Structure formats: structure tokens, C-alpha cells
Amino acid sequence: MGIGCFVLFYAYISDLKEEKLLENFNFIRYACIAINILSIPINYNVLLTWNLEKLDFIGIHPETKRNWEGVIKRDRNGEWVIDESPQDHELSVV
């Protein structure tokens, strides 16, 4: 979505001959800018989660499919697994 909005932002307006096309183009252009700005918090959380090793998780348990709150960690394959170690954890809540 962001790349398409970037292309629209830098497109040549002179290629649009009709006035209605120009009005629609300007609306889409500013709508894409608003979408990009509003998606910044979501992108920040995604990048933060991607770089973490352990995460305080609240949601559906991966095996039992029930509501669950606990700690998950990345294994060597890069998959999230339940952390059952008894030690204290340094957590980032996302």
C-alpha cells in the first residue's frame, strides 16, 4: 500500500487532462498520505515485535486455543514458542 501511495504522490499531474480526473487524483493522493501517517504506530509495533527475543503475550494459546496470558520466545528456527523457564524476564509489551 505504501509503495502505491508513494508512486501516486510523485506522479505527474500534467498527464491528467480532465478536471474530474485531477480532482479524484488529489483526493486519492491526500488519502494515501493520511493512511501512511496513521499506520506509523502499527509499523512501529511490528518492527519492535520482529526484533524481540521474548514477548509478554496476551491472546489465544497456540495449542489449546483458549485465552491465555504468558511469555513466548523465539526458537532457533525463528518461530514463537511458549517460554516455560522460571526465571524473570525482561519483557516488552506490544
Secondary structure, 3 states (H helix, E strand, C coil): CHHHHHHHHCCCHHHCCCHHHHHHHHHHHHHHHHHHHHCHHHHHHHHHHHCCCEEEEEEECCCCCCEEEEEEEECCCCCEEECCCCCCCCCCEC
